[in-house]
Amino acid sequence: MIVVYVAEVADIWRSAGLRPTRVFNRSCVGKRSKFHHFVDLVLTAIVEPQSRRYDSNLDAAKQQILAAHARLPDSLRPEVAATLRHCDVEWLVSDDHLKKALRELVQKKAVDTP
C-alpha cells in the first residue's frame, strides 16, 4: 500500500513539473530527498498524528526520557525503555518503498509512450 501511495504522489508531482527523487548516497544515512520527506510527512500526519518524528526538539525529548529513566528504581529500569518510541524516530516510507514506486512509475511511463 505504501508503494502504491508513493507512486501516486510521484505521478502527481511529475504532472506538476516537480521531480520526485530519492537520495542515492548511502554514506549519508540521515539524508532524505524532499520528495521522500514530503510523502513520509503526509503519511505520518494521517496514520500516526501523535508521532513526534518531525518535532524540532527531539533531542530535548531524548534527554528528558534519559533523565526520567535514571530516576527510576533499579528494579524497574530493565522493564522500561530509555529511548523514544519507534513512531518518533523511524520513517514510515522507506528507501525501498521509494525505489519500487519510482521504478513502477518509470515502467508505466515507458508503456504509455508510443
C-alpha positions in Angstrom: 0.0 0.0 0.0 2.8 2.4 0.8 4.4 1.8 -2.6 1.1 2.5 -4.4 0.7 5.7 -2.3 4.2 6.8 -3.2 3.8 6.0 -6.9 0.5 8.0 -7.0 2.1 11.0 -5.3 5.1 10.8 -7.6 2.8 10.8 -10.6 1.1 14.0 -9.2 4.5 15.6 -8.6 5.6 14.9 -12.2 2.4 16.2 -13.7 3.0 19.4 -11.7 6.5 19.7 -13.1 8.3 18.6 -9.9 10.9 15.8 -9.8 10.2 13.0 -7.3 13.6 11.7 -6.4 15.4 9.6 -3.8 18.8 10.0 -2.3 21.3 7.6 -3.8 24.3 8.3 -1.5 24.2 5.5 1.2 27.0 7.2 3.2 24.6 10.0 4.1 22.3 7.8 6.3 20.1 10.6 7.6 19.8 12.5 4.3 16.4 12.2 2.5 15.1 13.8 -0.6 12.5 16.5 -0.4 10.0 14.1 -2.1 10.8 11.3 0.5 10.4 13.8 3.3 7.0 15.0 1.9 5.5 11.6 1.4 6.6 10.4 4.8 5.3 13.7 6.5 1.9 13.4 4.8 1.6 9.6 5.7 2.7 10.3 9.2 0.0 13.0 9.6 -2.7 10.6 8.5 -1.5 7.3 10.2 0.5 8.5 13.2 -0.5 12.0 14.1 0.8 11.5 17.6 4.3 10.9 16.3 7.0 13.5 17.2 9.3 12.4 14.3 9.4 15.9 12.8 9.5 17.9 16.0 12.4 20.3 16.2 13.0 19.5 19.9 13.5 15.7 19.6 17.0 15.9 21.3 15.4 17.6 24.3 12.8 14.9 24.5 15.5 12.2 24.4 17.3 13.9 27.3 14.1 14.1 29.3 13.5 10.4 28.8 17.0 9.5 29.8 16.7 11.7 32.9 13.4 10.1 33.9 14.8 6.7 33.3 17.7 7.4 35.6 15.3 8.4 38.4 13.5 5.0 38.2 14.3 2.4 40.9 16.9 -0.1 39.8 14.3 -2.9 39.8 12.1 -1.1 37.2 14.8 0.1 34.8 15.2 -3.1 32.8 11.4 -3.1 32.2 11.2 0.5 30.9 12.8 1.7 27.6 15.1 4.7 27.8 14.5 5.6 24.2 12.0 7.4 22.1 9.1 5.3 20.6 9.6 3.8 17.1 6.9 6.1 15.7 9.0 9.0 16.9 12.2 8.0 15.1 11.5 5.5 12.3 10.1 6.7 8.9 7.0 5.0 7.5 8.2 5.4 3.9 11.5 3.5 3.5 14.0 3.9 0.7 12.8 0.6 -0.7 9.3 1.9 -0.9 10.6 4.9 -2.9 12.7 2.7 -5.2 9.9 0.4 -6.0 7.3 3.2 -6.5 9.6 5.3 -8.8 10.6 2.1 -10.8 6.9 1.4 -11.3 6.3 5.0 -12.4 9.1 4.7 -15.0 7.8 1.4 -16.3 4.3 2.9 -16.5 5.6 5.9 -18.5 7.5 3.6 -20.8 4.4 1.5 -21.5 2.3 4.7 -22.2 4.9 6.2 -24.5 4.4 5.0 -28.2 
